[in-house]
Amino acid sequence: MNTPKDISLLRNALPFWITLLTLVLLGVSAYLGGWWLLLVYLNTWILIGALDTFEGLYTANADPQTDDASLFWFRLITIIWFPLEFIAVFACIAAVTFGDYTIWEKFALMGSMGIITGSVGIVYAHELMHQKSKLERHMGDGLMALALYGHFRSEHLLVHHRYVGTPKDPVTARYNEGFHRFFPRVLIGCLKSSWAAEKSMLARKKLLWWHKSNPFWKYATLQGAFLLIAFAIGGLAGVGFFIFQAAIAVWQLELVNYVEHYGLTRKHLGDGKYEHTKPQHSWNAAHKVSNYFLLNLQRHSDHHYKPDRRYPLLQNYEDDAAPQLPRSYPIMTFLAMIPPVWKRVMNPRVRAWRAQFYPEITDWHAYNKAENPMPR
């Protein structure tokens, strides 16, 4: 186990800085054009998963009591990412506006940017939105606005963490629900549930929805400002390219959401009451390289146990406490886009999970269809 003194060293944080290489690959591909524009795709969807195979698993745990002062180098990369991504997004829009690219190269470059916005930027936003620091929360909101998905913060903090594994959480993918059915459902469900959650919080304070403290004003302002910048650079085409990369980012995000809780449900205790969230309600992966790339997001059970625990301190769980994926998130999200393959791999694992943790439940129909009573 690492001690607070050991973990504070820069060399311990450097593996998590590998995400900076995605911006290097973006720059190289933009400069060279042509088939080089596939570099970011290959890195994110193939190379990281392949490296996981060679590097194996990492199951050691840092001391969860390590103080923030010892985590400076781990925190720094999350704080500087927003300005770096901001520059990258609008530099790409300028490149496709004024550069000598074919139409497919333009979309390939903005798609690369969207993959970075989704697989890196939103992961960093997720880390930042859980922290108490206003600066970090602002940075998280900025990153989500670059994906035109600001309401995710409200949905994630107020709905997902409270209702995960129940019919009230739109993000919990149902057993045998393919991703292409999940995606439109979650887009609509997250927007509706996040708005309802914020409106309910304001009502408890005897405030109406249009009060200035409603964070949806902030989400709309940031997103509107970024769209105006895109328009100033590239006109309507610039706006279109900005929206395109944001759509790719949201696709990446919801693929991860789909994988994280697929088929895992909390036991209904009767009368709209559910058991507390436990480590068994999240899929985990201990693969080393992808955990560096995703800020230990694959230690997802511990994140639900301690949502504000910083990423280097998240704890690994063994398979007797939390279900483990057969491969890391990059590979599993790719499989999720092919529903027959996904179901062949994951449905037997969900059934084994049920037998392991809930042998007393014999009828899973209501759980499969999210037809159990809504949580109180």
C-alpha atoms as a printed R data frame, in Angstrom:
    type eleno elety resid chain resno       x       y       z
1   ATOM     1    CA   MET     A     1   0.000   0.000   0.000
2   ATOM     2    CA   ASN     A     2   1.285   3.452  -0.838
3   ATOM     3    CA   THR     A     3   1.771   5.826   2.049
4   ATOM     4    CA   PRO     A     4   0.743   9.522   1.925
5   ATOM     5    CA   LYS     A     5   4.429  10.407   1.533
6   ATOM     6    CA   ASP     A     6   4.945   8.020  -1.378
7   ATOM     7    CA   ILE     A     7   1.805   8.958  -3.298
8   ATOM     8    CA   SER     A     8   2.695  12.651  -3.290
9   ATOM     9    CA   LEU     A     9   5.624  12.083  -5.660
10  ATOM    10    CA   LEU     A    10   5.306  13.223  -9.271
11  ATOM    11    CA   ARG     A    11   6.403   9.833 -10.637
12  ATOM    12    CA   ASN     A    12   3.323   8.206  -9.082
13  ATOM    13    CA   ALA     A    13   1.007  10.654 -10.806
14  ATOM    14    CA   LEU     A    14   2.702  10.641 -14.231
15  ATOM    15    CA   PRO     A    15   0.978   7.476 -15.563
16  ATOM    16    CA   PHE     A    16  -2.359   9.300 -15.263
17  ATOM    17    CA   TRP     A    17  -0.977  12.090 -17.453
18  ATOM    18    CA   ILE     A    18  -0.946   9.767 -20.488
19  ATOM    19    CA   THR     A    19  -4.166  11.460 -21.585
20  ATOM    20    CA   LEU     A    20  -2.013  14.353 -22.785
21  ATOM    21    CA   LEU     A    21  -0.795  12.024 -25.527
22  ATOM    22    CA   THR     A    22  -4.265  12.164 -27.064
23  ATOM    23    CA   LEU     A    23  -3.766  15.875 -27.741
24  ATOM    24    CA   VAL     A    24  -0.363  15.135 -29.264
25  ATOM    25    CA   LEU     A    25  -1.956  12.504 -31.517
26  ATOM    26    CA   LEU     A    26  -4.691  14.976 -32.426
27  ATOM    27    CA   GLY     A    27  -2.098  17.561 -33.449
28  ATOM    28    CA   VAL     A    28  -0.057  15.054 -35.467
29  ATOM    29    CA   SER     A    29  -3.125  13.736 -37.280
30  ATOM    30    CA   ALA     A    30  -4.365  17.261 -38.039
31  ATOM    31    CA   TYR     A    31  -0.960  18.195 -39.453
32  ATOM    32    CA   LEU     A    32  -0.497  15.077 -41.600
33  ATOM    33    CA   GLY     A    33  -4.117  14.580 -42.656
34  ATOM    34    CA   GLY     A    34  -5.303  11.610 -44.669
35  ATOM    35    CA   TRP     A    35  -5.312   8.237 -42.960
36  ATOM    36    CA   TRP     A    36  -3.285   9.712 -40.110
37  ATOM    37    CA   LEU     A    37  -6.593  11.174 -38.934
38  ATOM    38    CA   LEU     A    38  -7.423   7.717 -37.578
39  ATOM    39    CA   LEU     A    39  -4.693   7.927 -34.922
40  ATOM    40    CA   VAL     A    40  -6.975   9.045 -32.089
41  ATOM    41    CA   TYR     A    41  -9.549   6.373 -32.956
42  ATOM    42    CA   LEU     A    42  -6.924   3.628 -32.981
43  ATOM    43    CA   ASN     A    43  -5.382   4.829 -29.737
44  ATOM    44    CA   THR     A    44  -8.671   5.035 -27.839
45  ATOM    45    CA   TRP     A    45 -10.480   1.982 -29.165
46  ATOM    46    CA   ILE     A    46  -7.641  -0.452 -29.888
47  ATOM    47    CA   LEU     A    47  -4.216   0.471 -28.480
48  ATOM    48    CA   ILE     A    48  -5.281   1.045 -24.870
49  ATOM    49    CA   GLY     A    49  -7.229  -2.206 -24.786
50  ATOM    50    CA   ALA     A    50  -4.261  -4.053 -26.316
51  ATOM    51    CA   LEU     A    51  -1.867  -2.563 -23.765
52  ATOM    52    CA   ASP     A    52  -4.199  -3.746 -21.003
53  ATOM    53    CA   THR     A    53  -3.691  -7.286 -22.271
54  ATOM    54    CA   PHE     A    54   0.083  -6.982 -21.952
55  ATOM    55    CA   GLU     A    55   0.253  -4.898 -18.781
56  ATOM    56    CA   GLY     A    56  -2.368  -6.890 -16.896
57  ATOM    57    CA   LEU     A    57  -4.199  -5.907 -13.722
58  ATOM    58    CA   TYR     A    58  -3.366  -3.460 -10.959
59  ATOM    59    CA   THR     A    59  -5.109  -4.241  -7.685
60  ATOM    60    CA   ALA     A    60  -3.008  -2.356  -5.088
61  ATOM    61    CA   ASN     A    61  -4.787   0.307  -3.062
62  ATOM    62    CA   ALA     A    62  -3.501   3.681  -1.890
63  ATOM    63    CA   ASP     A    63  -4.278   4.839   1.632
64  ATOM    64    CA   PRO     A    64  -7.788   6.339   1.362
65  ATOM    65    CA   GLN     A    65  -6.940   8.781   4.165
66  ATOM    66    CA   THR     A    66  -4.269  10.522   2.083
67  ATOM    67    CA   ASP     A    67  -4.826  14.285   2.296
68  ATOM    68    CA   ASP     A    68  -5.373  16.591  -0.690
69  ATOM    69    CA   ALA     A    69  -2.017  18.295  -0.226
70  ATOM    70    CA   SER     A    70  -0.308  14.994  -1.058
71  ATOM    71    CA   LEU     A    71  -2.313  14.675  -4.266
72  ATOM    72    CA   PHE     A    72  -1.146  17.882  -5.960
73  ATOM    73    CA   TRP     A    73   0.246  16.203  -9.087
74  ATOM    74    CA   PHE     A    74  -2.853  14.033  -9.440
75  ATOM    75    CA   ARG     A    75  -5.168  17.033  -9.126
76  ATOM    76    CA   LEU     A    76  -3.146  19.271 -11.444
77  ATOM    77    CA   ILE     A    77  -3.878  17.283 -14.595
78  ATOM    78    CA   THR     A    78  -7.622  17.478 -13.933
79  ATOM    79    CA   ILE     A    79  -7.484  21.242 -13.398
80  ATOM    80    CA   ILE     A    80  -5.427  22.094 -16.489
81  ATOM    81    CA   TRP     A    81  -7.455  19.860 -18.785
82  ATOM    82    CA   PHE     A    82 -10.322  22.300 -19.368
83  ATOM    83    CA   PRO     A    83  -8.188  25.098 -20.889
84  ATOM    84    CA   LEU     A    84  -6.299  22.534 -22.971
85  ATOM    85    CA   GLU     A    85  -9.492  20.971 -24.318
86  ATOM    86    CA   PHE     A    86 -11.076  24.386 -24.897
87  ATOM    87    CA   ILE     A    87  -8.126  25.404 -27.077
88  ATOM    88    CA   ALA     A    88  -8.138  22.053 -28.888
89  ATOM    89    CA   VAL     A    89 -11.858  22.154 -29.736
90  ATOM    90    CA   PHE     A    90 -11.777  25.621 -31.267
91  ATOM    91    CA   ALA     A    91  -8.407  25.042 -32.928
92  ATOM    92    CA   CYS     A    92  -9.987  22.051 -34.677
93  ATOM    93    CA   ILE     A    93 -12.927  24.185 -35.809
94  ATOM    94    CA   ALA     A    94 -10.478  26.756 -37.165
95  ATOM    95    CA   ALA     A    95  -8.525  23.987 -38.893
96  ATOM    96    CA   VAL     A    96 -11.552  22.537 -40.686
97  ATOM    97    CA   THR     A    97 -12.736  26.057 -41.562
98  ATOM    98    CA   PHE     A    98  -9.510  27.412 -43.023
99  ATOM    99    CA   GLY     A    99  -7.419  24.304 -43.671
100 ATOM   100    CA   ASP     A   100  -7.119  22.352 -46.886
101 ATOM   101    CA   TYR     A   101  -9.079  19.243 -45.912
102 ATOM   102    CA   THR     A   102 -11.524  17.070 -47.825
103 ATOM   103    CA   ILE     A   103 -14.986  16.717 -46.321
104 ATOM   104    CA   TRP     A   104 -14.249  13.280 -44.867
105 ATOM   105    CA   GLU     A   105 -11.037  14.609 -43.317
106 ATOM   106    CA   LYS     A   106 -12.989  17.419 -41.670
107 ATOM   107    CA   PHE     A   107 -15.416  14.999 -40.090
108 ATOM   108    CA   ALA     A   108 -12.602  12.619 -39.157
109 ATOM   109    CA   LEU     A   109 -10.750  15.428 -37.357
110 ATOM   110    CA   MET     A   110 -13.837  16.661 -35.509
111 ATOM   111    CA   GLY     A   111 -14.725  13.049 -34.684
112 ATOM   112    CA   SER     A   112 -11.250  12.659 -33.165
113 ATOM   113    CA   MET     A   113 -11.904  15.758 -31.101
114 ATOM   114    CA   GLY     A   114 -15.243  14.328 -29.990
115 ATOM   115    CA   ILE     A   115 -13.591  11.108 -28.861
116 ATOM   116    CA   ILE     A   116 -11.186  13.142 -26.725
117 ATOM   117    CA   THR     A   117 -13.998  15.346 -25.382
118 ATOM   118    CA   GLY     A   118 -15.961  12.222 -24.440
119 ATOM   119    CA   SER     A   119 -13.373   9.672 -23.349
120 ATOM   120    CA   VAL     A   120 -11.081  12.148 -21.572
121 ATOM   121    CA   GLY     A   121 -12.877  15.456 -21.007
122 ATOM   122    CA   ILE     A   122 -16.091  14.014 -19.594
123 ATOM   123    CA   VAL     A   123 -14.141  11.592 -17.390
124 ATOM   124    CA   TYR     A   124 -12.247  14.584 -15.982
125 ATOM   125    CA   ALA     A   125 -15.520  16.506 -15.607
126 ATOM   126    CA   HIS     A   126 -16.917  13.569 -13.663
127 ATOM   127    CA   GLU     A   127 -13.984  13.706 -11.270
128 ATOM   128    CA   LEU     A   128 -14.246  17.483 -10.867
129 ATOM   129    CA   MET     A   129 -18.011  17.723 -10.356
130 ATOM   130    CA   HIS     A   130 -17.761  15.515  -7.267
131 ATOM   131    CA   GLN     A   131 -15.305  17.807  -5.486
132 ATOM   132    CA   LYS     A   132 -16.064  20.557  -2.967
133 ATOM   133    CA   SER     A   133 -13.787  23.153  -4.562
134 ATOM   134    CA   LYS     A   134 -15.747  25.753  -6.584
135 ATOM   135    CA   LEU     A   135 -12.865  26.045  -9.058
136 ATOM   136    CA   GLU     A   136 -12.964  22.326  -9.767
137 ATOM   137    CA   ARG     A   137 -16.744  22.336 -10.133
138 ATOM   138    CA   HIS     A   138 -16.535  25.271 -12.553
139 ATOM   139    CA   MET     A   139 -13.931  23.393 -14.589
140 ATOM   140    CA   GLY     A   140 -16.208  20.364 -14.642
141 ATOM   141    CA   ASP     A   141 -19.132  22.458 -15.888
142 ATOM   142    CA   GLY     A   142 -16.920  23.917 -18.605
143 ATOM   143    CA   LEU     A   143 -15.915  20.471 -19.818
144 ATOM   144    CA   MET     A   144 -19.532  19.267 -19.889
145 ATOM   145    CA   ALA     A   145 -20.536  22.409 -21.808
146 ATOM   146    CA   LEU     A   146 -17.952  21.574 -24.484
147 ATOM   147    CA   ALA     A   147 -20.022  18.417 -24.988
148 ATOM   148    CA   LEU     A   148 -23.324  20.365 -24.849
149 ATOM   149    CA   TYR     A   149 -24.324  18.110 -21.948
150 ATOM   150    CA   GLY     A   150 -24.203  20.380 -18.937
151 ATOM   151    CA   HIS     A   151 -27.288  18.858 -17.299
152 ATOM   152    CA   PHE     A   152 -25.298  15.641 -16.794
153 ATOM   153    CA   ARG     A   153 -23.916  17.138 -13.590
154 ATOM   154    CA   SER     A   154 -27.417  17.533 -12.105
155 ATOM   155    CA   GLU     A   155 -28.503  14.095 -13.278
156 ATOM   156    CA   HIS     A   156 -25.362  12.390 -12.031
157 ATOM   157    CA   LEU     A   157 -25.203  13.967  -8.591
158 ATOM   158    CA   LEU     A   158 -28.915  14.193  -7.782
159 ATOM   159    CA   VAL     A   159 -30.383  11.183  -9.589
160 ATOM   160    CA   HIS     A   160 -27.836   8.555 -10.571
161 ATOM   161    CA   HIS     A   161 -25.971   8.303  -7.280
162 ATOM   162    CA   ARG     A   162 -29.177   8.224  -5.289
163 ATOM   163    CA   TYR     A   163 -31.255   5.892  -7.458
164 ATOM   164    CA   VAL     A   164 -28.709   3.697  -9.273
165 ATOM   165    CA   GLY     A   165 -30.015   0.181  -9.803
166 ATOM   166    CA   THR     A   166 -33.671   1.212  -9.431
167 ATOM   167    CA   PRO     A   167 -36.370   2.099 -12.001
168 ATOM   168    CA   LYS     A   168 -35.867   5.791 -11.206
169 ATOM   169    CA   ASP     A   169 -32.350   5.874 -12.628
170 ATOM   170    CA   PRO     A   170 -32.424   6.234 -16.431
171 ATOM   171    CA   VAL     A   171 -28.689   5.494 -16.612
172 ATOM   172    CA   THR     A   172 -28.938   1.948 -15.251
173 ATOM   173    CA   ALA     A   173 -29.052  -0.223 -18.375
174 ATOM   174    CA   ARG     A   174 -31.649  -2.974 -18.126
175 ATOM   175    CA   TYR     A   175 -30.943  -6.644 -18.620
176 ATOM   176    CA   ASN     A   176 -31.137  -7.586 -22.323
177 ATOM   177    CA   GLU     A   177 -31.502  -3.912 -23.340
178 ATOM   178    CA   GLY     A   178 -29.245  -3.249 -26.325
179 ATOM   179    CA   PHE     A   179 -27.227  -0.048 -26.380
180 ATOM   180    CA   HIS     A   180 -29.059   1.314 -29.415
181 ATOM   181    CA   ARG     A   181 -32.343   1.134 -27.470
182 ATOM   182    CA   PHE     A   182 -30.682   2.435 -24.303
183 ATOM   183    CA   PHE     A   183 -29.161   5.496 -25.968
184 ATOM   184    CA   PRO     A   184 -32.323   7.420 -26.984
185 ATOM   185    CA   ARG     A   185 -34.017   6.384 -23.734
186 ATOM   186    CA   VAL     A   186 -31.162   7.742 -21.630
187 ATOM   187    CA   LEU     A   187 -30.867  10.988 -23.622
188 ATOM   188    CA   ILE     A   188 -34.505  11.834 -22.923
189 ATOM   189    CA   GLY     A   189 -34.565  10.335 -19.439
190 ATOM   190    CA   CYS     A   190 -31.476  12.168 -18.190
191 ATOM   191    CA   LEU     A   191 -32.714  15.535 -19.395
192 ATOM   192    CA   LYS     A   192 -36.128  15.024 -17.785
193 ATOM   193    CA   SER     A   193 -34.799  13.602 -14.519
194 ATOM   194    CA   SER     A   194 -32.091  16.258 -14.098
195 ATOM   195    CA   TRP     A   195 -34.609  19.061 -14.689
196 ATOM   196    CA   ALA     A   196 -37.104  17.484 -12.267
197 ATOM   197    CA   ALA     A   197 -34.400  17.052  -9.609
198 ATOM   198    CA   GLU     A   198 -33.270  20.691  -9.781
199 ATOM   199    CA   LYS     A   199 -36.871  21.946  -9.871
200 ATOM   200    CA   SER     A   200 -37.678  19.824  -6.807
201 ATOM   201    CA   MET     A   201 -34.654  21.190  -4.916
202 ATOM   202    CA   LEU     A   202 -35.751  24.753  -5.671
203 ATOM   203    CA   ALA     A   203 -39.316  23.969  -4.592
204 ATOM   204    CA   ARG     A   204 -38.052  22.726  -1.218
205 ATOM   205    CA   LYS     A   205 -36.481  26.173  -0.800
206 ATOM   206    CA   LYS     A   206 -39.791  27.766  -1.887
207 ATOM   207    CA   LEU     A   207 -38.209  28.991  -5.136
208 ATOM   208    CA   LEU     A   208 -39.545  28.708  -8.682
209 ATOM   209    CA   TRP     A   209 -37.669  27.062 -11.529
210 ATOM   210    CA   TRP     A   210 -36.528  30.324 -13.102
211 ATOM   211    CA   HIS     A   211 -34.623  31.408  -9.977
212 ATOM   212    CA   LYS     A   212 -31.034  32.399 -10.719
213 ATOM   213    CA   SER     A   213 -29.698  29.573  -8.538
214 ATOM   214    CA   ASN     A   214 -31.018  26.971 -10.983
215 ATOM   215    CA   PRO     A   215 -27.789  25.583 -12.549
216 ATOM   216    CA   PHE     A   216 -29.563  25.134 -15.869
217 ATOM   217    CA   TRP     A   217 -28.981  28.870 -16.421
218 ATOM   218    CA   LYS     A   218 -25.256  28.239 -16.093
219 ATOM   219    CA   TYR     A   219 -25.391  25.224 -18.402
220 ATOM   220    CA   ALA     A   220 -27.285  27.205 -21.049
221 ATOM   221    CA   THR     A   221 -24.963  30.229 -20.761
222 ATOM   222    CA   LEU     A   222 -21.783  28.196 -21.155
223 ATOM   223    CA   GLN     A   223 -23.144  26.145 -24.025
224 ATOM   224    CA   GLY     A   224 -24.519  29.215 -25.767
225 ATOM   225    CA   ALA     A   225 -21.183  30.993 -25.389
226 ATOM   226    CA   PHE     A   226 -19.286  28.064 -26.902
227 ATOM   227    CA   LEU     A   227 -21.698  27.863 -29.823
228 ATOM   228    CA   LEU     A   228 -21.195  31.601 -30.430
229 ATOM   229    CA   ILE     A   229 -17.416  31.124 -30.471
230 ATOM   230    CA   ALA     A   230 -17.831  28.283 -32.960
231 ATOM   231    CA   PHE     A   231 -20.012  30.548 -35.101
232 ATOM   232    CA   ALA     A   232 -17.498  33.401 -34.886
233 ATOM   233    CA   ILE     A   233 -14.761  31.076 -36.155
234 ATOM   234    CA   GLY     A   234 -16.562  29.043 -38.767
235 ATOM   235    CA   GLY     A   235 -20.075  30.384 -39.232
236 ATOM   236    CA   LEU     A   236 -22.916  27.874 -39.388
237 ATOM   237    CA   ALA     A   237 -20.487  25.175 -40.485
238 ATOM   238    CA   GLY     A   238 -18.425  25.856 -37.367
239 ATOM   239    CA   VAL     A   239 -21.551  25.433 -35.231
240 ATOM   240    CA   GLY     A   240 -22.332  22.201 -37.052
241 ATOM   241    CA   PHE     A   241 -18.841  20.828 -36.449
242 ATOM   242    CA   PHE     A   242 -19.017  21.813 -32.786
243 ATOM   243    CA   ILE     A   243 -22.337  19.965 -32.422
244 ATOM   244    CA   PHE     A   244 -20.880  16.968 -34.263
245 ATOM   245    CA   GLN     A   245 -17.939  16.583 -31.884
246 ATOM   246    CA   ALA     A   246 -20.286  17.064 -28.903
247 ATOM   247    CA   ALA     A   247 -22.547  14.287 -30.210
248 ATOM   248    CA   ILE     A   248 -19.558  11.934 -30.490
249 ATOM   249    CA   ALA     A   249 -18.586  12.860 -26.910
250 ATOM   250    CA   VAL     A   250 -22.068  12.107 -25.562
251 ATOM   251    CA   TRP     A   251 -22.087   8.805 -27.455
252 ATOM   252    CA   GLN     A   252 -18.816   7.903 -25.686
253 ATOM   253    CA   LEU     A   253 -20.202   8.934 -22.300
254 ATOM   254    CA   GLU     A   254 -23.374   6.913 -22.610
255 ATOM   255    CA   LEU     A   255 -21.464   3.856 -23.803
256 ATOM   256    CA   VAL     A   256 -19.560   3.971 -20.516
257 ATOM   257    CA   ASN     A   257 -22.762   4.551 -18.534
258 ATOM   258    CA   TYR     A   258 -24.292   1.548 -20.287
259 ATOM   259    CA   VAL     A   259 -21.372  -0.707 -19.375
260 ATOM   260    CA   GLU     A   260 -21.003   0.433 -15.760
261 ATOM   261    CA   HIS     A   261 -24.312  -0.929 -14.433
262 ATOM   262    CA   TYR     A   262 -25.713  -3.191 -17.145
263 ATOM   263    CA   GLY     A   263 -28.267  -5.570 -15.634
264 ATOM   264    CA   LEU     A   264 -27.285  -4.782 -12.036
265 ATOM   265    CA   THR     A   265 -30.232  -3.905  -9.830
266 ATOM   266    CA   ARG     A   266 -30.780  -3.209  -6.161
267 ATOM   267    CA   LYS     A   267 -33.167  -5.520  -4.334
268 ATOM   268    CA   HIS     A   268 -36.690  -4.183  -3.883
269 ATOM   269    CA   LEU     A   269 -37.595  -4.590  -0.206
270 ATOM   270    CA   GLY     A   270 -41.274  -3.764  -0.702
271 ATOM   271    CA   ASP     A   271 -43.394  -0.620  -0.571
272 ATOM   272    CA   GLY     A   272 -40.973   1.330  -2.800
273 ATOM   273    CA   LYS     A   273 -37.988   0.700  -0.519
274 ATOM   274    CA   TYR     A   274 -34.671  -0.553  -1.901
275 ATOM   275    CA   GLU     A   275 -31.526  -1.847  -0.292
276 ATOM   276    CA   HIS     A   276 -28.583   0.544   0.009
277 ATOM   277    CA   THR     A   277 -26.140   0.740  -2.866
278 ATOM   278    CA   LYS     A   278 -23.369  -1.827  -2.395
279 ATOM   279    CA   PRO     A   279 -20.132  -2.724  -4.229
280 ATOM   280    CA   GLN     A   280 -22.045  -5.454  -6.092
281 ATOM   281    CA   HIS     A   281 -24.081  -2.845  -8.004
282 ATOM   282    CA   SER     A   282 -21.311  -1.693 -10.362
283 ATOM   283    CA   TRP     A   283 -19.164  -3.479 -12.920
284 ATOM   284    CA   ASN     A   284 -15.438  -3.068 -12.298
285 ATOM   285    CA   ALA     A   285 -12.211  -3.636 -14.201
286 ATOM   286    CA   ALA     A   286  -8.729  -3.658 -12.697
287 ATOM   287    CA   HIS     A   287  -6.844  -3.296 -15.989
288 ATOM   288    CA   LYS     A   288  -3.845  -1.062 -15.463
289 ATOM   289    CA   VAL     A   289  -3.467   1.080 -18.594
290 ATOM   290    CA   SER     A   290  -7.150   1.891 -19.064
291 ATOM   291    CA   ASN     A   291  -7.418   2.855 -15.402
292 ATOM   292    CA   TYR     A   292  -4.577   5.301 -15.946
293 ATOM   293    CA   PHE     A   293  -6.399   6.647 -18.997
294 ATOM   294    CA   LEU     A   294  -9.797   6.813 -17.256
295 ATOM   295    CA   LEU     A   295  -8.665   8.085 -13.832
296 ATOM   296    CA   ASN     A   296  -9.558   4.806 -12.092
297 ATOM   297    CA   LEU     A   297 -13.147   5.114 -13.299
298 ATOM   298    CA   GLN     A   298 -13.200   1.329 -13.582
299 ATOM   299    CA   ARG     A   299 -12.974   1.109  -9.796
300 ATOM   300    CA   HIS     A   300 -16.584   2.079 -10.010
301 ATOM   301    CA   SER     A   301 -17.937   0.335  -6.943
302 ATOM   302    CA   ASP     A   302 -15.752   2.391  -4.639
303 ATOM   303    CA   HIS     A   303 -16.780   5.564  -6.440
304 ATOM   304    CA   HIS     A   304 -20.408   4.834  -5.555
305 ATOM   305    CA   TYR     A   305 -19.390   4.060  -1.986
306 ATOM   306    CA   LYS     A   306 -17.415   7.298  -1.608
307 ATOM   307    CA   PRO     A   307 -18.439   9.653  -4.467
308 ATOM   308    CA   ASP     A   308 -16.119  12.491  -3.430
309 ATOM   309    CA   ARG     A   309 -13.076  10.251  -2.993
310 ATOM   310    CA   ARG     A   310 -10.399  11.453  -5.384
311 ATOM   311    CA   TYR     A   311  -9.494   9.114  -8.181
312 ATOM   312    CA   PRO     A   312  -5.996   8.007  -7.016
313 ATOM   313    CA   LEU     A   313  -7.515   6.842  -3.723
314 ATOM   314    CA   LEU     A   314 -10.330   4.714  -5.169
315 ATOM   315    CA   GLN     A   315 -10.130   1.166  -3.856
316 ATOM   316    CA   ASN     A   316 -10.114  -2.054  -5.829
317 ATOM   317    CA   TYR     A   317 -12.660  -4.768  -4.947
318 ATOM   318    CA   GLU     A   318 -12.214  -8.488  -5.529
319 ATOM   319    CA   ASP     A   319 -14.848 -10.469  -7.414
320 ATOM   320    CA   ASP     A   320 -16.385 -11.891  -4.244
321 ATOM   321    CA   ALA     A   321 -17.554  -8.344  -3.394
322 ATOM   322    CA   ALA     A   322 -18.067  -6.688  -6.791
323 ATOM   323    CA   PRO     A   323 -18.623  -8.054 -10.308
324 ATOM   324    CA   GLN     A   324 -15.696  -7.847 -12.701
325 ATOM   325    CA   LEU     A   325 -15.811  -7.249 -16.443
326 ATOM   326    CA   PRO     A   326 -13.927  -9.704 -18.655
327 ATOM   327    CA   ARG     A   327 -12.117  -6.834 -20.399
328 ATOM   328    CA   SER     A   328 -11.513  -3.145 -19.756
329 ATOM   329    CA   TYR     A   329 -13.941  -0.339 -20.602
330 ATOM   330    CA   PRO     A   330 -12.407   0.518 -24.021
331 ATOM   331    CA   ILE     A   331 -13.024  -3.020 -25.261
332 ATOM   332    CA   MET     A   332 -16.373  -3.434 -23.510
333 ATOM   333    CA   THR     A   333 -17.757  -0.164 -24.884
334 ATOM   334    CA   PHE     A   334 -16.777  -1.301 -28.367
335 ATOM   335    CA   LEU     A   335 -18.622  -4.598 -27.800
336 ATOM   336    CA   ALA     A   336 -21.642  -2.667 -26.509
337 ATOM   337    CA   MET     A   337 -22.101  -1.196 -29.976
338 ATOM   338    CA   ILE     A   338 -22.724  -4.740 -31.277
339 ATOM   339    CA   PRO     A   339 -25.711  -5.897 -29.157
340 ATOM   340    CA   PRO     A   340 -25.696  -9.611 -30.116
341 ATOM   341    CA   VAL     A   341 -22.030  -9.915 -29.171
342 ATOM   342    CA   TRP     A   342 -22.525  -7.854 -26.013
343 ATOM   343    CA   LYS     A   343 -25.431 -10.014 -24.836
344 ATOM   344    CA   ARG     A   344 -23.537 -13.219 -25.580
345 ATOM   345    CA   VAL     A   345 -20.670 -11.997 -23.380
346 ATOM   346    CA   MET     A   346 -22.566 -10.215 -20.602
347 ATOM   347    CA   ASN     A   347 -25.953 -11.890 -20.114
348 ATOM   348    CA   PRO     A   348 -24.440 -15.086 -18.649
349 ATOM   349    CA   ARG     A   349 -22.406 -12.903 -16.286
350 ATOM   350    CA   VAL     A   350 -25.522 -11.045 -15.134
351 ATOM   351    CA   ARG     A   351 -27.251 -14.363 -14.460
352 ATOM   352    CA   ALA     A   352 -24.201 -15.577 -12.517
353 ATOM   353    CA   TRP     A   353 -24.230 -12.309 -10.549
354 ATOM   354    CA   ARG     A   354 -27.876 -12.881  -9.647
355 ATOM   355    CA   ALA     A   355 -27.157 -16.404  -8.468
356 ATOM   356    CA   GLN     A   356 -24.196 -15.198  -6.411
357 ATOM   357    CA   PHE     A   357 -25.783 -12.218  -4.657
358 ATOM   358    CA   TYR     A   358 -29.559 -12.831  -4.842
359 ATOM   359    CA   PRO     A   359 -30.286 -16.572  -4.880
360 ATOM   360    CA   GLU     A   360 -33.548 -15.870  -3.028
361 ATOM   361    CA   ILE     A   361 -35.014 -13.926  -5.983
362 ATOM   362    CA   THR     A   362 -36.619 -16.351  -8.448
363 ATOM   363    CA   ASP     A   363 -38.681 -13.974 -10.599
364 ATOM   364    CA   TRP     A   364 -36.624 -11.259 -12.299
365 ATOM   365    CA   HIS     A   365 -39.279 -10.057 -14.753
366 ATOM   366    CA   ALA     A   366 -40.009  -6.754 -12.967
367 ATOM   367    CA   TYR     A   367 -36.283  -6.051 -12.603
368 ATOM   368    CA   ASN     A   368 -35.642  -6.800 -16.286
369 ATOM   369    CA   LYS     A   369 -38.322  -4.344 -17.395
370 ATOM   370    CA   ALA     A   370 -37.770  -1.715 -14.651
371 ATOM   371    CA   GLU     A   371 -41.352  -2.333 -13.534
372 ATOM   372    CA   ASN     A   372 -40.704  -2.429  -9.796
373 ATOM   373    CA   PRO     A   373 -42.223   0.472  -7.815
374 ATOM   374    CA   MET     A   374 -40.416   3.781  -7.998
375 ATOM   375    CA   PRO     A   375 -38.220   4.427  -4.947
376 ATOM   376    CA   ARG     A   376 -39.767   6.602  -2.291
